[in-house]
Amino acid sequence: MSFISNARSVAAASVIALSATGVLAQDVPEVRIQAVAGSLGGVPLMVMEAEGLDEKHGFAGVFELLPSDSAAQNFLIGNSDIAMDNDIIGVSIARTEGFDVTAFYPVGNLYMGIVVPGDSDAETPEDLIGMNVGHFGADSGTTMFIRSIVQEMYGFDVLEEYNFSQVGPAALVPLLESGDVDAIFNFESYVSEAMLATEGRYLLQAGSDYAEFTGGFAPWITNMVAHTSWLQDNPELAYAVRDAYDEAIAIMSESGYEILREDYIVSGLGITSPEVLDVLIENASTFDYFTNEWTPEIIEGGYGFLEGLAEEGLVITEVPEGVMVRLEDLVGEPDA
């Protein structure tokens, strides 16, 4: 099902263009792509649909935004061809459990972190030890990433040192605003909502702070993930989706993320405040929330990150082969 209320505005033009080249619309292969509702990670999908980038690149996208608590299962059982809401920790766990899935491209940099109100005296995550912190689950990607990053950077386990309250991502914002917690773990656009509500700030911006710590590398909050068999059976479609994504994030970047003000994106993210949107656009521009850098060296850094988690026994205990792959290595170079 489409998450844009009106059908593609470019559909008629696409039919004319395809007919002119002797290709009928019904011959365009369908690709089912999912992302998490309310997360910034769904924005490239929205742009791909609104700009007709699927038809432009030779496929008919079926785009779906799903609740965070059911998205992973929806993908693993085969209801989507490509998930743009999984991360490499989740892929590692899935492969260990016997699912032959792999991350074949990056999507979102770590647009998440620890947020404190503007009047907080905390300067580092260490200052929150013994204090009340809100999150939305120890098994969530957000908490898993923050936990592992804090462990590596500061040498302690947040699950042992913080007093946690658990509610949903949206409910964390009023929890911080009320003063019931001293900080929250969250992702965008809830980060921006919390900042606006409390005149708050990042105490830990997971992507930029970790990249500074490592000298350049940080993992991703979301990747393009597919079953390996689907990639092998549909290499042209995999490249086409990748190309459409590249164009979508180029449009976003060239607009200075002002495209986030489009009604279909505001609606898709569930943002009701122009002021929240202002904060989100500033954060996205400052921290460069999306990427398409996917070199062998970056993938090696990803495996190093996972191996560090396994060595510490945090979240995972082993790193299976095939968690990340370049399409060029799996299915060969794209056709010229």
N, C-alpha and C positions, 0 to 999 in steps of 0.2 A: 504494500500500500504506500502511496505517496504521502509525504509529510507536508507538502505544499498544497494548500487548499484548492487552488485552481489548477487545472491541467496545464501541461507545459505550453507556454505561450508560443514556443517555436515549433510545435508539432506540425502545423500545416506547412511551414516553410521547409521542414525536414523532409516531408513526404514529397514535395515538389523536387527538392534537390536529389533525393534518392531515385525518384522516378526518372529524372533527367539523365542519370548515369546508368540507368538500366537495372537498378537495385530496388526491389520492392521493400516497403517498410516492414512487412511481416518477416522478411529474411534477416533483419537485424537481430543478432543474438541477444538474449536477455541475460543480465547479470544482476543478481540480488546482493545488495550491499547494505550493511547495517552499521549503526553507531548508537551511542547512548543518548537518550533524551535529556535535554537540559545541560549537556556538556558541550563545551566549546569544540570538542572533537567532531561534533556533527556538522559544523559549519562548512567544511569543504564539500560534504555531500549536498548541502543546501545550494551552494554556489554551483556545483556541477549540474544539478537539476535545473536551477533557474536560468543558467546561461546556456543550457542545451549542450553541455560538454560531452555528455554520453553519446548522443547522436553524432556529434562532430567527430568523435574518435571511434565510431563504428560499433556501438553497442547500445542497447536499450536498458537503462538503469532502472531497477526497482529498488527505491530507497526507503529505508525504514529506520525510525528512531524508536528505541526500545527502553524499557525501564532497566536501570543498572543491575537489579537483582535477578533478571532473567536473560540478559543479553548473551552472556557467555554460553549458557546452556542452549539457547536458540541456535547459536552458530555451531556448536559442537555436534548437535544432532542433525545438522545439514539443512536447516531452514534458510541459511544465507550462504552465498558463495564466498563472499569476502566480508570480514569483520574489520572495521576501522576503530574498534573500541577495545581491543585486546592489548596486552603488554607482554614483554618477554618473560616476565616472571610467570604470568598465567600460561604462556605457551610452554614453558619448561614443565610446569605442573601437569598440563594436559598431555604432553608427550610421555611423561613418566607414567601417566594413567592409561596409556595405550592409544591416545588420539594422534594420528599422523598429521599434525598441523604445523605450520611454520610461518614466521614473520618474514615477509619478503620486501618490505619497504617501511620507512618511518612515516609517522603522521605528526603527532603532537609532541613537542618538547614538554618538559615537566611543568605544565601550567598549573601548579599547585604548590602547597607548602603549609607552613605554620603561620597563622595570622593572629596578631595580638591587637587589642584596642590602642588608640592613640595615647592614652595615659599610662600605658604599661611601662614599667621600669625594666622589663626584660630586654637584654641585649643579645643573648645567644640562647639556644635551646637548653643549655645547662641551667639557666636561670629559672626554668619552669619545673625543675625537679621538686617533687613533693606538692605541686600545685594541681589545680583542676583543669583538665584539658578535654575538649569535646572532639569526638571522631565518629565515623559511621561504620566501624567494624574492623577488627584486627585482620580479617581476611580480605579487606578491600585493597585495591591496587594503591590507592592514595596512602593508606596507613602503612602498607608493606614497603613502599618506596621511602617514605619519610623515616620509618623505623630503621631501614638498612643504611640510609644516608647519615642519619644522626649517629648510628653505631660506628660507622667508619670515620666520620669527621670528629666526633666528640667522645667516643669510647663508652657509651652507655646505651642500655636498652630502654626505650621509652615505655614499653609495656610493663616494665618493672619499676620505673622511677616516676611515672606520672599517674595521677589519680584520674582515670578516664570515666567520662559519661558518654554513652552511645545513643545517638539519635540519627535520623536521616540527614543527608547533606543539606537540604533546604532548612531543616529545623536547627541546624548548628548556628545559623546567622542570628536568630533571636536569642539563642542561648548565650552567645557571646555578648550581644547587645545588653541583655539583662544583667550581666555580671555574674551569672551562675557558673561560668567557667572563665579561666584566665587566658585561654587561647583555644584555637580550633585547628584541626587538620581539614583542609578542604581543597577543592579544585574550582576552576573557573566554570561558570560565571559567579558561583557562590562566593569565591574569594573577593570579587569586586563588590558584591552586595555587602559582605561583612566589613570591608574597608570603609564603604560609604556610611554604614549604620553606626560605626564606632570611631570614625576618623582614624581607622586602623592602618596597619602596615604589615608587610611580610617580616616576620622574625627569621624565617628561613624560606627563601625562594628556591625550591628544590633544584630546578634546572641550572640557574645561573650560579648559585652558591656551590653546587657540587662540581660544575665545570671549572670554576675557579680553583677549587680544591685539587682536582685531578690534573689541571693544566690543559683543559680543553674538552674532555669527554664528559657527557652526561647521558644517561639512558632516556627512554621516551615513555611518556604516559600512555601513548597509544601507537600502535603499528598497524599496517595492513597485514592481515593474517588470513590464510586460506589453508584448506586441506591440500597436502602435497599432490595428491592424485588429481585434484581439480586444476592446479597449476600446470601439471604435466599434460593434461588432456586439453587445456585451453590456453596455450602460451600467448596467442595473439590477443585474447581478451585480457589476460593479466597485464600485458604491456599497455593495452588501450586504457584500462582503468588507471594504471600508474600515470600515463600521459595526461589523462583528464584531471587527476589530482594535482599534478605539477602545474597545469594551467590555472586551476582553481586557486592555489595558494599564491601564484604569481598575481592574479587579479586582486587578491586580498592585500598582498604586500604593496602593490603599486597604488592602491587606494589609501595607503597609510592606515589600513584596517577600518576606514570610514564606511566600507561596504557593510559593516556590522549594523549600521543604522537602517538597512533595508528592512521593510516591514516583515518579509518572510523569515528573515534571520531573527529579528526581535521576537517574533511569535514563536519560532522554533526553539529559541532558548528560554522562552517564558519570562523575558525581561519586561517589567512594567514601568520602570523608572528611567527617564532620560539621563539622570545623574549617574545611575549604575552603569549605563552604557558608556558614558564619558570615562569613567574609571576603567572599565574593561578595555576600551580602545587604547587608553594610555598604557595600561599594563601589557597588552598584546604587542604594542609598538616597542615598548621598553625592553621586554624580555624575549621577543621574537618567538612567539608561541608555536610556530609550525616550521617544519623542515623537510627537505628532500635529499639531504646528504646521506648517502648509503654506500660508502666505500668499504673495501676489505679491511682497512685500518679501523674504521668506525665499528664494523661488525666485530672485529677482534676485541675492541674495547667493551662491547656489549657482553661478550663471553667472559671477559675478565671480571666485569661487574657481577655476573651471575656466579662465577667461581668463588668470588669473595663471599657472597651470601651463603653458598654451600659450605664453605670452610667454617664460617661462623655458626652454621646451623640455623640461620635466620630464614624462615619461610620455606626454603628448599634445602635438600640435603645432597642433591646431585644435579649435574648439568647434562642432560641428554644431548646427543648429537642432533643436528638439524633444527635447532631452535630458530636460527636466523639463516637466511640464504639470499643470495643475489639471483634475480631471474636469469641473468646472463650465465651463471654457473649451473643453474638447475635445468633450464630449457633451451639455452643457447641465445645468441644475440638476436635482437628483433629483426624481422625482414626489412630490407631497405625499401 
